[in-house]
Amino acid sequence: MEYNPQSIEKKWNRIWRDSKAFRTDIDLSKPKYYVLDMFPYPSGTGLHVGHPLGYIASDIFARYKRAQGFNVLHPMGFDAFGLPAEQYAIETGQHPATTTATNIAKFRSQLDNIGFCYDWDREIRTSDPAYYKWTQWIFLQIYNSWYDHDLGKARPISELLEMFENSGTQNLSEQNRRGYIFPPLTWSEYLVEEKEKCLMDFRLSYLAEAEVNWCEALGTVLANDEVINGLSERGGHPVIKKRMRQWFLRITDYADRLLEGLQQLDWSDAMKEMQRNWIGKSVGAEVKFSIVDSEDTIDVFTTRPDTIFGASFMVLAPEHELLAKITTAEQKAEVEKYQEFVQTRSERERLAEVKSITGCFTGAYALNPLNGARIPIWISEYVLAGYGTGAIMAVPAGDQRDFLFARKFNLPVPAIFEGVDVSEEAYAAKSGKLINSDFLNGVEIPKAIEMAVDKLVAIEAGKKKIQFRMRDAGFSRQRYWGEPFPIIYKNGTPYPLSENDLPLELPVVDSYNPSGDGEGPLATLDNWMNEIAGAKRESSTMPGYAGSSWYFLRYADPNNSETFASKQATDYWNQVDLYIGGTEHAVGHLLYSRLWTKILYDLGYISFQEPFKKLVNQGMITGNSRFVYRVNGTNEFVSFALKDKYETTPIHVDVALCEGLELDINAFKAWRAEYHDATFILEEGKYVCGSQVEKMSKRLFNTVNPDDVVQKYGADTFRLYEMFLGPLEQSKPWDTQGIEGVSRFLKKLWRLFVPQVTIDLSDGEPELAAMQILHKTIRKVTEDTERMSFNTVVSQFMICVNELSAMKCNNRQVLQDLLVILGPFAPNISAELWEISGGKGDYLAAKWPAWDEKYLFSAEISIPVAINGKTRVQLSFPAQTDAKSMETTALANEQVQKWLEGNTPKKVIVVPGRMINIVL
């Protein structure tokens, strides 16, 4: 009976699918464990071998926990809204729902081919109205909430409205007032529109004017990553900044809680640090600078108020609201020209640029509040309106970017640090003493910071302040393929739809192109936009992260039509115990999911504040690219070892056209029309390609379809090989040739059970050596699986099978226990061998075996014997042999005597269990 992985895997896929073997329900008799993969987007290109790495790891852990007696939730679904499907619709005219359904079917087929234990009854798709009804509902809960900074939690907006009606703002703290001060009588006299405008400044989801990337030629707003050097990625058209009305989520209100919550999470230190850096908490002072010949002032936040005497100029963002008022007539034209330039620059480019410093003088001056010194006011692209106050006090002695700016425009660089030379670069350390700083002279910097703040507060020119780098999250897109906002406008004022009107479904459109005036395609549908008398719908849709911010909750109760998930279900399944995904979601997705979870917790809908208890980021499987070398100006290609004799251009070639490094010349000539008449300069009759490890990408022709690997080697081999490549968290290159070793391992396992034509197992008492091999493996596999060190687990399986094969072990008890611990990694062959070897009961119900300590100590140990430090002999001793007996045995050994050459040892050093060293 030969091992035939394809027929075995087809059989067990069918059995497990038809029996719904992985269906999961609430079971209070078992502890729960929730294992989740990051939501995949179903692209049209399908999976390559790099994509399933995390899925295989989570599947292994889910099966492992199930064998340990846990009730395991392991679902899968699709993040189905998004820009790629819409762009494809624009290009082809196909509805995104159609192409998305096709892509999902392809993904499902590939995932099923690999054999995952997903509960497909819980599958969700963010583009399904039955799902996004609840995305819209959650948006309304956020919209109808405000953040009470005194209580540190979200509260219904109705409670704030009641406070306004009864006592105005008098019972609200300064932070909760958000700049408003009014008595209840004034509130009662406000018009409805005025009340709504006020409440908008409190709501957790709110509407505000914001700068966006506007492309006139495409008639649409672009995301930052769609703009390259001031041009649209698609078409290369000019992109400028434009102010438009956008929806936001007030994530900044949760900044402190998002930081504090990290302490409870089993995430990597690197991941936590990325989140901390993105949130960017800074403690400092907000300083008020008066403007010469103006009643206006400029507020500046700084973490280094001690350096204020070194501020030789100020820099405003080119979009600063005061710029038009303070710019002098002489500088107006230059300032406007510079503003036009900055409009073409993306935020990323503005922050990244350090080589080419740009700026423009406004002609205006500010006054240093501590000594009255006149400070020139400049503008520069490196200051952004959305960061802090959109203004900085520039201290070139203490900040390198300010230093470079000062050098470029010949501005002063006052020395303010004792014993520090700032002629070549700034000094950013927070140690040392100050000079040329008035009352701070001679004061250590940490103390000087406190003194400067106290002084600013005393003269009412500043205040202590905590600031965050993180900004409120943009929550609207001028797109079609996304969740419609459950919002209508009456006389320009937004109002929420009733929850009874949800879901607000996407209407059918004739064109997926934007409206051309900054609004999305929905704006072109007059009947839909004006369907409600006296009102107008919102034409933007929600961003891709809307549906993925809460999907883990819906998996707990995916078919509930009464609520997003019942309290019973979310209380039982609770947090995700293990979340696996790529680092590309390290900031955005994780922060938004944490925000939505905290809001739903505050409002009493769920009982936990953090969504993902343990997070593991899998590394990337990189591609091993192949190159051919075309002789410049010809259609002739030279083999790798000969290319330096010619002037050549390397060209990526499809790895499928190569066997290892050797190019299939006929397949290459048939690959593309331009290569039909290609000629080749060979080495030893072969064309050898160059190679390079790169990101796996269709563009680089280095992707490998997992279907092809599974078809050739089987899913179990594919699963094991992905884990065997290296540590889960690290990136590693794919090499199809290396999979042969894993394939041979499974064939060797098969022969343990079926050495010839039929199965041949013994039910006798297992040999001691076999039990020692088995229990050593059980311990290693259990401990390393808990650590998710899957590559070492696969290595241990190989060692175990080799050792059992060498001793021709055919004991049923030993081999069936081996199948149970191998099952999470290679489920199909394990289930087949369990069945044909007479395993009792359902293989999936087999319990994980425990190791027995008595088998972990070998009856014999092998000890190296060294003479003057060089190992000469390996001797075997009973495990409990004492040191004196080991010394006697070693000295009496014939081979040791040969090396002693009749000399009497000076001393013998015995380290029990490890080594013997004879010193002459």
Secondary structure, 3 states (H helix, E strand, C coil): CCCCHHHHHHHHHHHHHHCCCCCCCCCCCCCEEEEEECCCCCCCCCCCCCCHHHHHHHHHHHHHHHHCCCEEECCCCECCCCHHHHHHHHHHCCCHHHHHHHHHHHHHHHHHHHCCCCCHHHCCECCCHHHHHHHHHHHHHHHCEEEECCCCEEEEHHHHHHHHHHHCCCCCCHHHHCCCCCCHHHHHHCCHHHHHHHHHCCECEEEEEEEEEEECCCCEEECHHHEECCEECCCCCECEEEEEEEEEECHHHHHHHHHHHHHHCECCHHHHHHHHHHHCEEEEEEEEEEECCCCCEEEEEECCHHHHHHCCEEEECCCCCCHHHHCCHHHHHHHHHHHHHHHCCCHHHHHHCCCCCCCEEEEEEEECCCCCCEEEEEECCCCCCCCCCCEEEECCCCCHHHHHHHHHCCCCCCCCECCCCCCCCCCCCCCCEECCCHHHCCCEHHHHHHHHHHHHHHCCCEEEEEEECCCCEECCECCCCCCECCEEEECCEEEECCHHHCCCCCCCCCCCCCCCCCCCHHHHCHHHHCCCCCCEECCCECCCHHHHCCHHHHCCCCCCCCCCCCHHHHHHHCCECEEEECHHHCCHHHHHHHHHHHHHHHCCCCCCCCCECEEEECCCEEEEEEEEEEECCCCEEECHHHHHHCCEEEEEECHHHEECCEECHHHHHHHCHHHCCCEEECECCECECEEEEECCCHHHCCCCCHHHHHHHHCHHHHHHHHHHCCCCCCCEECCHHHHHHHHHHHHHHHHHHCCCCCCCCECCCCCHHHHHHHHHHHHHHHHHHHCCCHHHHHHHHHHHHHHHHHCCCCEHHHHHHHHHHHCCCCHHHHHHHHHHCCCCCCHHHCCCCCCCHHHCCCCEEEEEEEECCEEEEEEEEECCCCHHHHHHHHHHCHHHHHHHCCCCCCEEEEECCCEEEEEC
